[in-house]
Amino acid sequence: MSVETREFQAEVQQLLHLMIHSLYSNKEIFLRELISNAADAADKLRFEAIKQPDLLADDPELKVDLLFDEAAGTVIIRDNGIGMSRDEVIENLGTIARSGTRKFMDALSGDQKKDSQLIGQFGVGFYSAFIVADKVTVTTRRAGGTEAVQWISDGKGSYTLEAADKADRGTEVTLHLREDEKEFANASRLKFIVGRYSEHIGLPIRMLEGEGEEQSLKAINQASALWTRPRNELKDEDYQNFYQHLCHDFEAPLSWSHNRVEGNLEYTSLLYIPKRAPHDLWDREQRNGVKLYVRRVFILDHAKELLPNYLRFVRGLVDSADLRMNVSRELLQGNKVVTKIRAALVKRVLDLLEDMAKNKPEDYATFWSEFGQVLKEGIVEDADNRDRIAGLLRFASTLHPEGATVPLAEYVARMKEGQEKIFYLTGESRSAARQSPHLEGFRKRELEVLLMTDRVDEWVVSHLQSFQEKTLESAAQGA
């Protein structure tokens, strides 16, 4: 194959320029993203090897090698994962953000910290390499394939493709660092970043250690799946670092739940409640759900069947010993094991939220401001857990200042003697609701009214007809 030059899409050129010149709040994320890509490539190879064991036969130990050359100013991230064919290189490296390049650019706010968090959410992590490099070379060969391909770009609008010599499967990404970014071609610097973001990745990350003839590649991370380790061995920092690696988030999660279930059904779950909502929380085509593993073999990136849609903010993973190894997206639907795991995970998440609401009210207030409207959908979608979800809801009230919210249980606890109904009023905004003439009679009688101003509230109260045997009634109806 001769050298072929291709242009990026016009929007891609703008996005690359933006990333290179604006997203500077945390430059070291480039290594986290490229190592995560290498780990994903290993996961995909494990999955394909279930049906084609020969793909792993010649090199069964999956790994990531991290090499550097201080004099040349280069950093190399090399893996022996699934690799890419020529068409896959064009699709994956020539087209940024499958979820929508324009949507990604529209989401950028100008806040460097927030903008850098969007990288992982849009699948454009590879391009973070251009934050520190003025040229990137990718040499790759797909497992089971015979031809290798090399992709080269300076991130300014075009890239070249040509045939390459590569004897084994996998991908090698070479970063030619900018003059002012050569600090990253340093062993201590690279080890620090790996320790911070990729310590618990499920395969060894190796670097050269020793001198002369005794120099060899040795693992610099634990190389064990964190969720398989006993909880008493893990610290809060371990869970937080793993979450940031798993979910590409710079902030620590609000809370998490790590559980191993044994007996008739065996699985391990590690579920996280994020601190911030993603930009596409209300996108109907959003890819959501936890990751699914079967005996530590990656199966599915977004197993939405394992949690209902109203819990789409939950991140994490499930590793099951009871799903067949040939499990696929189609087999998840109607699978009895999946149904049991789903019910248990819902209970686990609600337990987690109830504990947070009781013992960490400030954290729960943060959660509610980010995800409250989504959780309300559970009142309609999950009749079996409606009472528990209702206990987690928060609403503004005429007895509380602007911005404060109260749970239904607190309202019921201070109801006046003889009051049998929970009064509420829907409105376009809290200020508009507070000025409603419907409230005059309630103020005179000193009756508390809940103010429901979210767009889902009318839908919610049409299904939530009572709480703790108290009927909900609109203050705009009747006498």
N, C-alpha and C positions, 0 to 999 in steps of 0.2 A: 504494500500500500504506500503510495507516494504521500508527501506531506500535503495535508489539506487544511486550508485556513477557513474558519467559520466565524461569523459575527454573532455576538450575543444579541438578544432582543433589545430594542431601544430602552425599555423599562429596566432591563437587567443592567445596562450600562449606568443608568442613573443610580440604581441601588448599590452597585459596586462602589461607585464614587462616594456615595453616602456612607457606606460601611467603612471605607478606607479612611475617610477624612473626618467622620463625625463620631463613630462609636469607639471612643478612646477611653471610656471610664474604667475598663478592665481588660487590658490587652491580652492577659494570659489566658483568656477564655479560648483562644485559638487551639491550644493544646488539649483542653478538655473536650472540645467539639471533635477534633480529629481522632482522639483516642476513643471517644464514644462511637464515632463512625466505624472505627476498626472493630470495636466490640460488637456492634450491630452486624458487621460482615461475618464475624465468627458465629453469631447466633443464627444467621441465615444459612450458613454452611451446615451447622448441626442439624437444622430443620430439614434441609434437602438431603442430607446424608441418611436420614431415617429411611427413605425410599431408595437411595443410591449410596450404599455404604462405601463403594469404591472411591467416592469423591474424597474421602478422608484417609484412605488406605496408605497412601505414600507419605503422609505427614499428619499423623493423628493429633499431635499436641498443638492446640491452637494458642497463639501468642501474639503480642505486639512488641516490636523492637523499636526503641527510641535511640537514634544515633545523631551525632552532631559533629561539626567541624568548625572549631573556633576561627581558624585561619581563613577558611572559605566563607564563613558566615552562613552556614546551612544547618538546617534541622530536618531529619528524616523520620517519618512515622511509617513503619512497615508492618504489615499484617499478613497472615496466611489464611485469611478468611475466604469468602465466596468469590471475591474479585468481580470484574465487570467485563462484559463483551464491548465491542465497539459501539453498538447501538445503545447499550446501557450507559456508556460514558457520555454519549451525546445527550441522552435523556436526563441523566442525573447531574452532570456537570455543565451542560450547555443551557439548561433551563432552570432558573432559580425559583424556589418556592412554589411547589405544585399547588399549594392552597391559595395561590394568587399573588403575583408580584405586586400588582397595583394595590391590592388590599394591604399588603405588608407595608408599602410606602405610605399609604394613607394612615396607617396605625402609628407611624413614627411621630413622636410628639415634640422632639427637640430636647427632651430630658435624657441625657446620656445614659444614666443608670437604667431608666425604664426601657429605653430603646434597645440597649444591649441585651435585655432579658428577652426581647422578641426573637432573637436569633434562633434559639432552639425551638421555639413554638412554631416557626414557619419552615423548618427543615432546610434552613440556609446556613447551617453551622459550618459547612466546608468552606464557605466564602469568607469566614472570619480569618482564614489564613492570610488574606490580603491586608489585614490590619497591621501585620508585622512584616509581610514579605512583598517585594516588588516583582517577584516572579515565582510561579508555582508549577512544578512538574509532577504529573501523576503517571506512573507506569503500572499497568494492571493486566492481569490475565484471569479469565473466569475459570473456576473449578470445572474440570471436564472438557475445557476448551483447549485448542491447540495454538491459537494466535494471541499475541499480546499487543496492546496499543498504548501509545504515549500521548498524553494531553498536556499542553503547555500554554500558559497565559500570563500576561502581566496585569490582568485585571482592568484593562483600559478600554475594552470593547470587543476584543476578538480572542480566539484561541486556535491553536493548531492541533491537528490529529495526524499521527503517522504510526506505522508498524514499529514494534519494538522487540528487542530480545529479552525475554524473561522465561527462565526455565521452569519456574514453579508458579503455582496459583497464588492469588492474593493481590494486594495493592501496596504500592510504595509512593508516599507523598513527600516530595522534597520541597522545602521552603527556602528560597534564596532571600535571606533577611535584608531589610533595608539597613543602611549604614548605622542609623540611630537606634536600631532594634537588635543589634548583635549580642546584647546582653543575654538573649535567650539561647544562644549557642554555648551553654555553660552547664556543666553537670549538676552543680548545686541548685541552680535556678530551675532546671527541668525537674529534678527530684522533688523540690518543694511544691511545684505545681501539681505533679502527680500525686503527692501525698495529700494535697488539699482537696483535689477533685476526683481522683480515680483510684483511691486506696483500696476500695472494696469491689472494684470491677472483677467480673468472674473469670478472668484469665490473666496470666502473668504479663506484666509490662517490664521488659528487660532493657538494661543498659550495660554498656561495656564497663567492666571493672578490672582492676589490676594493671600491671605494666608489662610491656614486652610480650614474651611468649606465654606468660601466665594470664594475659588478658582474655577475658571471656564474658559472655552475656549472662547476666544474673538478674533475677526478678527484684524489683525495687518496691513492689506492692504486695499486699497479702495474698492476692490472687485467689480469693475464696468468696463465694457468693454470701454476702452478709446475712441474707435471710435464712441461711442454713445453719448459722451459728447460734448457740444458746443465748438467750436474752441476758443472762447474768454476766456474760462476757463482753457485752456491748455497753458503751456509754452514750449519753445523749448526743455527743459530738459525732459519734460514729453514724448514728441514724440520720443526723442532719447532713453530714457530708455525703452519705449515700443518696439521700433525697435530691441533693443538688446535682449529683452526677446523673441520677436516673431521670430527673424531670427538667434538667437544664434551667434551674432556677437559682438566682443569686441570693435569695432570701431563705432563711430557715423556715420550715413548716410550722404551723400553729400547734399541731399535735400529730400523733401517729399511734398505730396499734400493730403489734407484732405477735402473731399467734400461730402455734402449731397444733393441728388437730390430728389425733390418732384414734384408731378403732375401726369401725366399719367403713369410715370415709377418712382418707388421709390427705391432708394438704397443709401448706403453710401460706399464710397471708401476711403481707406488710402493706398497710394502708396509711396514707398521709392526707392531712387536711392542709392545703396550701394557705399562705397568708394573703395572696392577691389573686384576683380573678383574671383569667386570660382574656385578651381582647375579643376573642370569638366565642365567649360563653353562650351567646344567644344565636349563634350561627347554626341553622338546622343541619348543615352539611358538615359540621365540626366533627373531627375524628376524636372520640373520647372513649374512656374505659381504661381499665388497668391492664398491665402486661400479663400474658399467660405463659407459664412454663410447665412442662411436664418432665418431672425428674431432672430439673435444672436445664432441660433443653428448651430453648426459646421456641414458642409456637406462634404467638400472635401479639402484635404491638398494641392494639386497641381492642380488647375483648369486651365489647360493650354489653354482651349478654350476661356478664358476671355482676353487673350492677344496673339498677333501673336508671332511667334518664334523669330523674330529679336528683340523683347523686353523681352527676357527671363531673362535678368538681373534684371528686376523690381521685388521687393519684396513687400509684403503687403497683403491686404485683401479686399474683397467686401462682404457687408452684404445687401442682397436684400429682399424686402418685396413682390416682385412680382413673384418669382419662387415658384412653388408648393412644399409643404413640403416633398413630396416623390421624390424630384429631385435626380437623380443619374448620374453617369458618362455618361451613354448612353443618358439620356435625355438632357444633355447639348449640344449635337450635333444636329444642326438644330433647336434649340430653338430660337424663334424670340426675346424673351426678352434678352437672352444671346447675340444675334447678336447686339442688340441696346446698351447693356452695353459695349460690346467689342469695338464698334466704339467710344463711349464716353471716355473709358479708354485710348485708343490710342491717342485721341486728348489731353487728360489730361497729358499724359506722354510727348508728344511732346511740349506742352505748358511749362511744367516744364523744359525741356532741353533747350528750346529757352530762357527762363528767366535766366537760369543758365549761358548760353553762353553770354548773354548780360550784366548781372549784377554781375556775379561772375566768371570771366574768368579763374581764377586760379583753382577753383573747376571744371570748365568744362574741363580744360586741364587734370586734374586728371581723370575725367570720360572718356575722349577720350582715354587716354593711356590704360585704363583698358577694355573699352567696345566698342571702336570705330569700330573695325572689325566686331563686331556683329551688330551694328547699320547699317553698310553699306549693310547688307543683305536686309534691308528694301527697298532699291532702286529696288531690283528685286522682292521682295515678296509683296510690298504694292504700287501698281500703283496709288491709290487714294491719297496717301500722299507723293508721290515721290518728289515733289518740296520742301515740308517742310523738308523732310529728307535730301535732297541735301544741303539745307541751313545749316544743322548741321554738314556736313562732314568737315574734316580737312585733308590737304595734305601738304607734304613737298614741298619746292619751291626752284628754283635756285637763287632767290633773298634773301633767308633767310638762316641763318647759320644752320649747322647740328643740328637736334633735334627740331627745330621750325616747326610749322605747320600753315597753313593759311586757312580761309574759302573761298569758291568759290566766294562769294560776294566781298570779299576784292580783289581778283584777277581781277574780272570784273571792279571794281572801278578804278583800275590803269592801265587798258589796254591802249596801245598807240592809238593815233588817227588813225582811219582807220582799226584798228585790229578788226576782226569780229569773231575770233575763240579763244577758250580756248585750249592752247596747253598742252599736258601731255606726259609723258614718263613712261612706266612701266619697272620694273627691279627687280632683285632678292634682291637687297639691295640699300639703299640710296647712299652709297659710289660708288657702281657699276654704278648706274644710273647717278650720277654726272660726272663720267669719260667717259660716252658714247660719241662716236664721233658724234652722231646725234645732240648733243647740240652745236657744234661749230658754225654753222650758226646762231643759235638763240642768242648766246652770242654776236656775232659781231653786230647783229641788236638790241641788248639789249631787247630781247623779253623774258618774264618770262615763264618758263615751270614748270608745276606741276610734282612732282616725286611720282609715285604710286608704292609702293613696298610691300604692303600687299598681301597675297595670294588670296584675294577675289577681288582685284582691277580690273583685266581684265574682270572678270565676271560683276562687277559693271558698268564699262564704256560701256560695250556692251548694257546695258539697259538705262544708263543715257546719252542720245545723245545730250542734250543741257541744258543750265542753263541761266535763264534770257535772253532768245532768242539768246544766243551765243552758237554756235555749238562746241562740244568737238572734238578735232582732235589730233591724235597721232603724236608726233614729229618724229617718226620713219618712217612715211609714206609720200609719195608724195615728193614735192620739198622743 
